[in-house]
Amino acid sequence: MAHLERNIVIRAPAERVWGVLVDPVRSPDWEAGLVAVERADALLDQADTSCIQIMNFRGRTLEGECQVTEAFAPHTRVVRI
C-alpha cells in the first residue's frame, strides 16, 4: 500500500489551522487540484467521517472518497483517499 506523509510549518495558531483543515467546504480553497466536495455532512475531525472529493489531475476529473481514519485535534489527522 502506498504511503504519503507531509509535514509543513504554518505560522498560525494550531486551532485555527485545524478549523480550516477539517472543514470540507473550504478544502477547494487550499488543496491543489481539488475542485469540489460532495456528501460532506460534517466536519472531517473524527475517525470514520468522510466526503467525496472531485479533483482535476493531469487533465482528467477524478472522484474519490476521503475518509478520516485517525484524528487527534489540533495536530494530527490521517485520511485515506
Number of C-alpha atoms within 10 A of each C-alpha: 2 3 5 4 5 4 5 5 5 8 7 8 9 12 12 10 14 16 16 15 19 20 14 25 17 14 17 16 13 10 11 11 15 18 15 17 20 14 11 16 11 14 16 23 24 18 15 13 17 24 21 17 21 18 20 14 11 8 7 8 12 14 16 13 16 19 18 20 16 16 17 11 14 16 10 10 18 14 16 12 12
